[in-house]
Amino acid sequence: MASLSRALRVAAARPRQSPTRGLGPCNLSSTSSPTAEKSVPHQRTLKEGQSTSVVAQGPSRPLPSTANVVVIGGGSLGCQTLYHLAKLGMSGAVLLERERLTSGTTWHTAGLLWQLRPSDVEVELLAHTRRVVSRELEEETGLHTGWIQNGGLFIASNRQRLDEYKRLMSLGKAYGVESHVLSPAETKTLYPLMNVDDLYGTLYVPHDGTMDPAGTCSTLARAASARGAQVIENCPVTGIRVWTDDFGVRRVAGVETQHGSIQTPCVVNCAGVWASAVGQMAGVKVPLVAMHHAYVVTERIEGIQNMPNVRDHDASVYLRLQGDALSVGGYEANPIFWEEVSDKFAFGLFDLDWEVFTQHIEGAINRVPVLEKTGIKSTVCGPESFTPDHKPLMGEAPELRGFFLGCGFNSAGMMLGGGCGQELAHWIIHGRPEKDMHGYDIRRFHHSLTDHPRWIRERSHESYAKNYSVVFPHDEPLAGRNMRRDPLHEELLGQGCVFQERHGWERPGWFHPQGPAPVLEYDYYGAYGSREHEDYAYRRLLADEYTFDFPPHHDTIKKECLACRGAAAVFDMSYFGKFYLVGLDARKAADWLFSADVSRPPGSTVYTCMLNHRGGTESDLTVSRLAPSHQASPLAPAFEGDGYYLAVGGAVAQHNWSHITTVLQDQKFQCQLIDSSEDLGMVSIQGPASRAILQEVLDADLSNEAFPFSTHKLLRAAGHLVRAMRLSFVGELGWELHIPKASCIPVYRAVMAAGAKHGLVNAGYRAIDSLSTEKGYRHWHADLRSDDSPLEAGLAFTCKLKSPVPFLGREALEQQRAAGLRRRLVCFTVEDKVPMFGLEAIWRNSQVVGHVRRADFGFAIDKTIAYGYIHDPSGGPVSLDFVKSGDYALERMGVTYGARAHLKSPFDPDNKRVKGTY
């Protein structure tokens, strides 16, 4: 192609695909084969001819017979993981690459690094990558990685996009990332070749930049080798050896290659696009797909030198400075799937499909008009791996101990590689990462989803297509829906329930008074010849969430919340994880697993945490002590000795299951963990009228004396056996009913009938979020994560530190308490009626001391409420006096609002309402 404008004309002249073209998987793929030769725009071209085939050449060095860790894959993640393993002192670490380093997808990556993302964890990961490639590697080896700091520029062509960038700017202040919101005129001064006529503004981050994939990976390999690690190229892996221990646990035993085997207890799958194939060798499911991902490189452009890299999200295009030229790429709505992933592919590319790529050309020419007359020097179209939620796959596979994942990086492997490589190395050596990596942990996916081809394909497509979309706080996917539906799904749908999706479950979000809004089959947004749904009610309601203001249904959620505070609300919580822990060592296991004392009489229910060895919180849950029984029932298995019933949040049920299973295996406890999540439903009735309502449904005395708070009983509800628990997650008098699946509808209908005269309403998780925030109850993975301790989070009451009973994480808590807390979770209220969602910077006495983890609007107190961890800039402990003595403000989109700090919940601080005192 002579120029971008000619490419645009040629693509426009080609006949479009027929709208009746089939929707089967075969029609989503490319018929092109990998091209052997392409001119690529890197300082070094790594293509290798047939003379370097692995069969002819053999491994670059002899294989060791044993290794402590074997990393498979010599791309960005493989090299970063090996480097950090060596740096953390791991001896006997080996990297196996089937061809040469970077030969898979890393060699053709653009190598961009943007420091700001809408996630605090990712900002930290990116910061570490930047430190490694811009400074530490060169200091350690004397070699330059190819790092170029030319800055980054995010383009906003509408108000919402600029609001999103202002949110990133506020978060960046908490991490010391310099950024500036520029006007169109200021943007034109910075980037004279840019068209700014349609801009609202831009976000400029001067310390963003790019890295050279080849230079970075070769330097990482050299630094790792200097610390004793081994890099072996031209050595394809052909199998993973597995053994089963005396407790029936599958474990890694070794790695097979074409040139011999290595005995090892630990394998790290960093094989990128080929990670699924490596997983199959070990019986591990790796939920990712391969897609074509492309960019073009222009001829020389006068005046482009030293310009920042550009991301125009609304045009779905990026412009990367390439010396005196630009690389132009992006994310399209109709990416090409690579159906038959070849294990012979190395340093290869596909022919570019101009029809697919056209939209990026249009956006690029609009943003930098000189491109219309600029020639194309080369095209780069290679495979990349993409995942269902556009997040990497990391951590130990639940199916196989010792088998770790470090793959599925969604074209962001270079920029996330340093941070993720460090965390993965720490995970392998110390049993968990230093930072909270739940969003990346493979255990975040329910096991029913990780090998479900349709779900993986649909969700990966939507995540790819929406990669440059504004990240709104309450967005929901349209792909891969209706995978797991609870017994009340159709009943609630008919009453106007607008569902949310959490790890396959459809759970109630809020109730729309205008009637049903079902989630329909995924339509691929009209791509691949599919027909978009017309008059799609759910999609229209979801579009109302595309705002950083209060949504149109804000008052509907308010009514649900105030009904709960004033009368009663019923919540369908059937998607909760429901496990039984029973067996000979159940009590020993419970004492070790749970931070609170759960060894209480049968009938008691305890709110507790589960910790890791660093004292971080892996979960918060309720544990109910069961009476032994020789006969199984729908509400309890048969067991002797001790037994416990665990109720955990459904979005993290798989994580909880995996954590408990790992601890049981490591401690060799002889007990069973039984998952009854699909067999039981759960409804919760909360509010001042809940006792009066349930007294008509349950065959028991519900008075305080007969049924105290934090207890449970087996009762009959409208003739059906249920487990009733007196608990609250919103700060009101209330009960949970755990119900066998077949009884859910009749029990629910009986509750609704009894509640009709008391003002009982249906309510969803949007109300739960608001009510629990107002009361100060913690949400795991929002204001309570695996790198937050219960002491920091104000949950010391969940820890049995006054008893002599050892538990996982106890020593770390004792050390933390003795040294003083370096940060604390603090509640803030804001008088101004402004919506906040998290990521807002926290100012104390004109200094940034943290950022908001979670925020919502509290309707009973009529204020915005936010929670965030604060630290002392001087580095000292954060005492209660330090918290009380500060003058606070929260920064929302660059504007600060005065805030008041609270040491107790601003709503019912004396906890009278949960006791039934009104």
N, C-alpha and C positions, 0 to 999 in steps of 0.2 A: 504494500500500500504506500502511495506517495506521501499522503498526509492524513491527519485525523479527519479532516472534512471529507476527503474522498472515501475513506473507510465508512463514514457515516452514510454517504450517498449510495455506496455499493450495498451496504446492509439494508438500506431502505428499499432498494430496487429488487431485492430478492423476494420471491413469493413467501408469504407467511404460512406457518403451519395451519392445517385445517383445524377448525375448532372442534371437529368431530373425532380428532385423533384420540386413540385409546389412552386410558389412564394407567395401564399396567406398568409395573416396574421397568419392563424392557423399553418402554417409550420415554423413560426419564434419563436414559443413559446416552453416552456418545458412541457413535460407531467408529470414531477415529482411534487409531492405535498410537501408542507413544512414538514420538519422532526422535530419531537417534541424534540428529544434529540441529542445534539452534545457536544463534548468536545471543549470548546472555550478558546482562549489563553489570557484571561484578568485576572487581579489580582482578580477580582470578577466575578463570573458567575451569570448572572441575570436571568437565565431560571426559569420559574415558572411552577409548575405542574397544573393539572386540579383543584386541591383544591383551587387555587387562582382565580378562574374564577370570572369575574365581576358580574355575576348574583348572585352568592352565597354571595359574600363579600360586594357588595355595595360600595358607595363612601367613600373615606378615611376620609372625613369630611363633615358636612352639607353644602349644597349649599347656597350662599347668594342670596337674592331676586334680588339685583341689583349689577351692577359692572360698572366701567368706561371703562374697557377694559377686554375682554375675549380672552385669547390666547388658541388656540386649538392645542394640540400636545406637549408632554413632551420630545422631543428629544433635540438635541443641539440647534437648532434655537429657539424653544419654551422657553427653560430655559434661554438662553442668552437674548432673548427679554424681558422676564419677569424681569430678573435681572436689565437690563438697564432701563426699565420703572420705576421700583422702585427707582433706583439710581438717575434718573432724577426728582424724586419727584411725580410721578404719584400715587395717592392713588386709592384704589378700583380696583387693577389689580388682575385678577384671571387666573390661568392656569388650563385647564381641560385636563386630560390624560385618555384615554379609558381603559388603563391597568395600568402598572407601568411606571415610568420615564425610558426613553431610550428603551422601549419595541419594537419599530418599526424597524428602521434601525440603529439608533445611537449605540445600544449596541454592534453590531458586526463590527463597523468601525475600520479601522487600526489606526486612531488617529494621522496621520502624520501632521506636520506643516512645510512647506517650505516657506521661507520669500520672495523669489524672483519669480515674475511672469511677463510676458510681458505686464503689465498694471500698471501705476502709482497708480491708485485708489486701485487696489487689493493689492499692496505693503503696502499701508496705512491701509487697512482693516486687513491684516495679522498681521501687527505690533500691532494693538490694541488687537487682539485675544491673541497674545503672551504676551502682558503686563498683560492681565486679568488672564490668566491661569498660568503664571510663577511667578507672583508677587502679583497682587492686591487682588485676591481672598484669598490667604493665609494670607496676611496682615489683611484683613477684618474679616476673620472667624477663623483663626488659623488652618485651615484644609489644607492638601496637596491635590492638584488636580491630582497628578500623572504625573506632567510635568517632562520630562527627556530631558536635553539638551545634546544630543550626536552628533549634527552636521548633515549636509546633504551634499551629494556628487552626482553631476550630471555628467553622463558619456557621453563623446563625442567620437563616433567611426568614425566620418567624419568631414571634415573641416567646412561644413555649420553648423553642430550642435555646434561645438566649437565657431563659430562666434555668434550664437544665445546666447550662455552662456556669451560671452564677452559683448553682448548688455545688458544682465541682470546685469552683474557686473557694467557696467557704470551707469545704472539707479540706482542701489543700492547705489552708492556713493552719489547721491542726497538725499537719505533718511537715510544715516548713517548705512546701512546694510553691515557688513563686509563680504567680499568674496574674494576668491583667485583662479586664474586659475593655475592649477597644471599640470606639465608634467607627462607623464606615470610613470617615475621613482619616482617622488615625490608622486604620487598616490599610488604606490606600498609600499612606506615607511609608508604612512598613513594607508593603508588597506592591510596588507601583504597577506591576503587570496585571493586577487583579481587578475584575469588574466588581464594584461595590454598590452598584445602583439598586440591587434588590436585597441588600443586607440590613438586618437589624443591628448587628454588631458581631464581634468575634471574641474568642478567648485566646489569648497569647500566653504560651508557656515557654519562656526563653531557654530553659535547660533541657527541653526534649531533644531528641536526635535520632541518629541511625547507627547501626553497627554492621560490619561486614560478616556474613555468616561463616565464610571460610576462615577468615582471620580469627574470629572469636573461638570457633570450635578447635582449630589447630592449637591455639594458645592454651585453651582449657586442657586439652589432651597432654600438652607438654608439661603444664603445671602439675597435673595429676600424676604423670609418670615420674616427675621429680620427687614426688612424695611416696613413691613405691607402688602406685597403681599400674596396671598393664592395659594397653590398648592393642587389640588384635583385630586387624582388618582381614578382608577376604575369607571370612569364616562364617558361613551361614549356619544358623541354628536349625536343627531338624527335629528336635524333640525335647520335652521336659520330663525328667524322671520324678515319680511321685511315690511316696510310701505312706502307709497308714499305721499310726501308733497304737498302743495298747488300749487307748480310749476311743478308737475309731476316728481319730482326727487325721485328715489328709495333710501331708506336709511335703514341701519341695525336697528332693533328694539330689538332683543333678541336672546338668544340661548336656544334651547330645548335639554334636555337630558332624559335618561331613568329614572332619579330620580328627575325631576323637571326642572324648567326653570329659566333663569337669564335675567333680563331686562338690556340691554346694548346698547349704540350707536356705539360700536366699537368692531369688531371681527378681530383677527389675525390668518390667516390660516397657521399654521406651522406643517401641518399634513404629510409632506413628501410624500411618495408613495401614501398616501390616500388623498392628497390635492385635486385631481380632484373630488373625491366623496364629500368632504366637499364643494367644489365650486358649485357642482350641487345642493346642498341643498339651495343655495342662488341665483341660476341662474347666476353664474359666471363661465366663461370659464377659465380653468387652463391648459395651453398647456404643458403637460409633459407625459412621458411614464415611465413604471416600467420595469427594466431589472434585470437579475441576475448579481451579481458582486461578485467575489470570490477571495480568497487567501488561501494558505495552510501554516501551521506552522510546522517547522522542529523539529526534536529532537535536543538535545544539540550538539553544534559545538565548538570544542576546538579552542580557539584563536579568537572567534568572539566577545567576551565581549568588550564593550565600543567602538565598531566600529560605524562610522556614518551610517545613513540611506542612501540608494542608489536609485537613479532613473536612469535606463538605458533606455532612451526614444527610442532609435533606436531598441532596443530589446523588447520594450513595456513591461517592467517589473520594479517593484520596490522591494527592499529588506529592510524590516523594522526590526531593532534590537528588539528582543523580549527576553530580559534577556540574556540567553546564547544560544538563538536560533534565527532563522529568520522567518519572515512572508514574503511570496513570492506571489505577485499578479501583475495585470496589466490590460490593456485594449485591447481586441481582436477585430478582424474585424467582427466576427460573434457572437455577444452577444445574449443571450437568452432573449426574451421578456416575461414578466409575464403578460399574457393576462387577466386572471381572478383574479384581485386583491381582496383578501379575507379580509373582515373586522373582521375576527376572528383571524387573524395572529398576534401573539405576542411572542417575544423571540424565534422565530422559524428560521429554516434554510432549504435550499434545498439541495438535494444530488448534489454533484459536478459532472458536465459533463466533464470527463477527455479529451474527444476528443476536446472540445472547449478550455480547459485550457492548452493543450499541449504546445502551442507556448511560454507560460510563463516559463515552465520548461526548454525548450531548451535555452532560453535567460539567465535564472538564472544560469544554469550549466556552460554555456560559461563564464559568468562573475565571478562566484565563484566556481571553479571546485570541491571543496570539497563537494559541494551539491550532486554530482553524487552518492556518497556513504552514504548520510545522510538520515536517516529515516524521515517519516512524522508522526507528533504527532496528528494533527487534520486538518480537512478541514472546511472552513468557506465560505458558499455561501448563501448570503442573498439578499433581494431586495433593490434596490436603485432607486431614481427618476432621470431622465435625461430630458433635455430640448433641443429645436431645435438649440440653439446656444451655448450650454454648459455653460450658465450663469444662475444664480439663477433668480427666479421670486419674485419680491418685489414690494412694494408700494400699493397704493389704487386702487382697481379694477375700471375701467371706468364704468362698468355696475351698481355698487352699492356703494354708499357713505358709508364710515365707515367700509368697508370690505377690509382688508389689506392682502397681501400675503407675506409669508416668507418661501418659499419652492422651490423645484427643484434645489437642490444644487450639483447635479452631483458628488456625493461621496466626496464632499469637505466641508460638513456642519460643521465638527468639526473645521477645520482651518479657515474658513471664518466666523464662527458663532459669534465670539466676535465682530468683526468689523461690520458685517451686523446686529447683534442684537442691537448694539448701534445706527446705522443709522436708523433702523426701529423704534426704540423707539422715536428717535428725530422726525421722519416723523409723527408719530401718535400724539405726543404732540404739535409740533410746525408747523405742516403743510407741512414740507419738511425736507429731510435729511441735515446734515451739509455738507457732501461731495457730489460731483457729482455722482449720482447713475443711470444716464440714461441707462447705459449698463445693469443694473439689473432691471430697472423699467418695470413692466408688460406693460406699455403704449408704449413700444418700438415696439410691434408687432401690425400690422394692424389687425383690428377686423375680416377681412375676413380670416385670417390665424389661429387665436387662437382656432377655432373649426373645422379646416380642418384636419381630421385624417391622410390622406396620407402625407400631408406636415409635420405635427408634427412627424410622424413616420420616414419618410425618413431623415429629418434633424436631428432628435435626434440620429438616427443610425449613420449617417456620423460624427456627432460631437463626439460621443462616440468612434468610430473607429479611428478618427484622434486626439484624446485627447493628444497623445504623439508625434504628428507630429511637425516638425519645424514650428513655427509661422512666416510665411513670410508676408511682408507688403501688397502684392497685391494678396493674395490667394482668391479664390472664391469657393463657394460650388458647388458640382455637384448634390446634392439632392434637392428636392423640388423646382425645377426651372420651369419657364414658367407659374407661377401662375397668374401674372398680366403683360399684354403686352399692350403697347400703340399703337395707330393707325398706327404708322410708322414702327412697328417692322419688318414686312416682307420686306418692302421697303429697310430698312437699312441692314437687314441680307443679302439680295442679293448683297449689295455693300461692303461686307466684314466686317460688324460690328462684333466686339468681345464684347459680352455683359457682364456687371457686374450685380449682383443681390443685390438689397437693399430693404429689407422688402417686398419681394414678387414681386417687380417691376424688369423687365429686362430693364436696361438702357445702352446706348452705352458707352463702355469703351475706345476702340480705333478701328481704321479701318485697317484691315489686307489686304494688296494689292493682296494676292494670292487667294481671293475668300471666299465664305461663310464658316462659322464654327458654325453650329447650335448646341444648347445645347440639348442633347438627354435625353430620359427618364432615370431615375436613375437605375443603374444596381447593386447597393449594393456592388460594388467593387468585384463582383464574389462570394459573400457570399450567403448562403442558396440555393446553387445549381443554382443561376442565372448565366447567361453568360455575361461576360464583353464585352462591345462594342469593336469591332475591328476597327482599322483605324479611331479613334475618333479625328477629327481635333481640336475640342474645347479643349479637354483634353491635346493634345500635346502643344497647345499654352499656356494653363494654366501652364503646366510643365515648360515653359520658365520663368515663374514668380518665380520659386522656387530658388531664389538667393537673396543675400544681396548686389549684384553688380548691375550695370545697366543691364536690360534684353536685349535680342537680338533685340527687337522691340523699343529700346530706340530712335533710329534714326527716326522710323516711327512717334512716338509721337512728336519728335522734328519738323518734317515737318508740322504736324498739328498746332503746336504752332507758328512756324515762318510764316506759311501761314496766320494765324489770325493777327499777328503783321504787316505783310507786305501787305496783300490784304484783305481777308475775310474768315471767317469760319462759317459754320452753325452747331448749336448744337441742338439736339433733347432733350428738357427738359420737355417732356410731363409728366414725372413721378412726377413733382412738385405737392405739395398739393395746391389746389385752392378752397378757401372758400369765402363765402359772409357773411358779418355781417350787418344785416338790422333789422329795427324795431324801436319802440317808443324810446327806450333808447340806440340806436346804438351809438349816439355821446357820451353820458355819458360813455358807455362801452369802446369806443375807447380811450377817454381821460384817463381812468383809466388803460386800458390794455397796451397801447403803450407808450414807454418812450419819443418818439418824438412827436412833434405837428403835428397831422394828420388832424386837423380841418381846412383844406385849401379848396379852391374852387374845385368843381368837375372838373376832368381832371388832377388833381395833383397826383403824386406818391411819396411816402416818404419811405426812408429806415429807419427802426426803430428796436428797440429791445423790447422784453417783459421780464419783470423782475419778481422775486419773492420778498417776503417781506424782505429778507435779502440783496436785491440789486444784487443778482446773475442773470445771463442772462439765461432765459428759452428758448429764441429763437431770431434769427434775421430774418427779413422778409421785404417784401415791402407791403405797404398799399396804395391802390389807391382809392381816393374819387370818388363816383359815383353820377350822377345826378338822381333824383327820376324819376320813370316811372310807369305808371298805367298798362303797358302791358309787360308781361314777354317775354324775348327773349333767345336764346341759350347762350347769353353772359351776361345776368343779369336777376335776378328775378324782378317781379313787387313789388314796395314798395313805401311808402310815407315817407317823412322826410329824414333821413340820411342813407347812405349805403356805405359800404366799400368792396373792393375786395382785398383779401389777397393771396399772393403767397409765399409759404414756401417750403423749401427743402423736397423732397419726402421721404428721409430716416427718417425724423423726423416729418412727417405730422401727424401721429397718436399722437405723444407727444404734438404737437402744438394744435391739436383738443381737447385733454383732458385738457390741461392747460387752454385754453380759456373757455371751458365748465365749468370747476371747478370754475373759477373766476366769470363767469356769474351767476352761481348758488349761490355762496357765497355772492355776492353783490346784488342778486335778481334783476338783470337788465332784463327788459322785451324786449328782442330782440332775433332774430333767428340767428343761425350759420348754414349755408347751405354748404354741401360738394359737389363740382362739379368736384372733381379731376378726376373721371372716364369719365366725359362728355366732357372735354376740353383737347385738345393737346396744345403743346407749342414748338415753335422753336425760336431760338435766332440767329440773324445774327450779327456778330461782326467783326470789322476791318475797316481800312481806306476806303475800297471800299464799305462798307455796304450801305451808302447813295445812291451811284450811282446804286447799284443793286436793292435796294428796291424802288427807284424812278420809276423803270420800272414795279413794281408789285403793289404798293399801289396807290390809287387814291387821293393823297394829296401831298401838298408841304412839303418836309422834311428838309427844311432849318432850321438853328438855330433859326431864328426869328419866323418862323411858327410852328416849332415843337421843343421847348426847351427841354433840358435834364430834366429828372425826371417829365415828363408829359405823358399822355396817351390819345388816341382817338379811337373811333369806325370808322373803315375804311373798304374799299373793297380791297381785295387782289385777283387778278385774278378773280374778280367777286364774291368772297366769303367774308361775313362779318367776320371781325377779330377785336380784341382789340390790337392795336399797342402801345407799351410802349417804350419810349426812355430811356434805362437803360444799364448798363454794369456791368458784374461780372468779367471781365478780364482786364479792364482798357483801353478799346478801344471805338471808336464811334460805336454805335450799337443800335439795337431795338429787343425787344421781340414781337413775334406775338402769341397771345392767340387765339386759333382757335377751333370752334366746331368740335367734333370728326369726323363727316362725311366729313368735308372740309380739313382735315389735309393733305391727300395725294395730291390733286390738288394744294393746296397752296405751299406745299413743292416742288413739281415738277416745279411750276412756278418760285420759288426762284432759284432753281438749274439751270434752263434754262437761267434766266437772269444773273446769276453769272458766267456762263461758260466762257465768254470773260474777266471776271475780276479776274480770279484765285480763285474763291470760292471753298472751299473744305469741306468735312464732317470732323467733329472732335468730340471726345468723352470726357468723364469725366477725363481721365488721362491728357488730354490737359487742361481742366478747372482747375484741381488741380494745375498744373504747372503754368499756366498763372495767376491765382488768388493769388498764393503764391508770385509770382514775383511782382505783383502789391501791395501786402499787404492787400488784402481783407480777412476778417475773415471768417473762417469756423466754424459754430456752432458744438460743441462737438469735435472739434479738438483743436483749440487755443481759443475757446470761449465756456465756459460751465456754468452750473447752479451755480457753486461756484466761478465764475469769474464775476467781475462787469464791466460794460462798461467803467468806469474810469480807471480801471487797464488794460483793453484791448485797450485803446486808442480810444474809441468810445464815448467820452464825447459829441461829436457833435450830437449824437442821443438822447440826454436827454434834456428835456425842463426845465432845472433847473433855467433858467432866467425868466421863466414865473411863475405866481402864481398857475398854474393848478396842483392839486395833481395827482399823479399816483402811481401805485403799485411799491414799492421799493424806492420811492423818499427819505423818511426819512433816510434809510440806506445809500444812496449815499451821502446825505448831511453830515451825521456823518463821513463817510469815507473821504470825501474831507476835512473836518475840521481837522481830526486827521492826515492826510497825508497818502499817499498810501504805504502800506507795501510791495507791489510787483508791477511790471510792466511787460507787454508783450513787448519784445524787438525783433527786427529783426536783424539777423546776416547773413553775407555772408562769405563764405569760398573760398579762392583762389584755394586751391587744388581741383582737379576734383574728388571728392569722393561722392558716394551716401549716403544720410542720410534720415532717415524715421521718426524720432521721438524717444524719450527715451534717446538720447545722453545727457551726463552730460555737464552742462555749468560751465566753470571755469572763475573766475574773480580774477585777481591778486593772482593766485595760491590757491584760495579757491573755492569750489563748491557752487554755488549760485542758482542752479535750474537745470531743465532739459528741453530738447527740446520737445515741444508738437507736432509740425508739421514741416516737411521739404520736400523739393522737389528740382529739378534742374530747374533753370531759364535759358531758352535757349537764350532769347534776350540779357541778360547780361552775359551769359556763366559762371554762378557760381551756386554753391549750396547755397540755401537760407533756413534758419531755423528760427522758432519762438518759444520762450519760456519765461516763467515768471521768473524773477530774484528777489531775496530778498537781503537785507543787513544782513550779518551774525551777525552784532552787534545788530540787532533787530530794527533799526531805519527806518524811512521812506525812500523810494527809490525815490530820486529826479532825475530830468533830468540831473543835474550835476553828480550825482552818476553814472548814466548810461554812460554818455560821458567820464568820467574820468577813466574807467576801462580798463585793458588789458585782452582781452578775448581769450578763446580757447574752442572748442567743442570736447568732447571725444567720439570717435566712436570706439567701440569694443576694448577699452583699449588703443587706440592711440589718442593723442590730436592733433588737427589742429588749427592753428591760425585763429581767426575770428574777423570780424569788426562789431561793433554794429551800427545800424542805427536808428535814431529817426523818419525818414520818409522812405517811400518806396524807394528802390534803383532804381526802374524803374518809370520814368515819375513822379518825386516827386511833380511837380507843377500841375498835373492833366490836362494837356493840351489836351491829346489825347481823353479823354472822351467828351471833348467839341468840338471835330472835328478839333482841331488845330494840324496840322502835319508839 
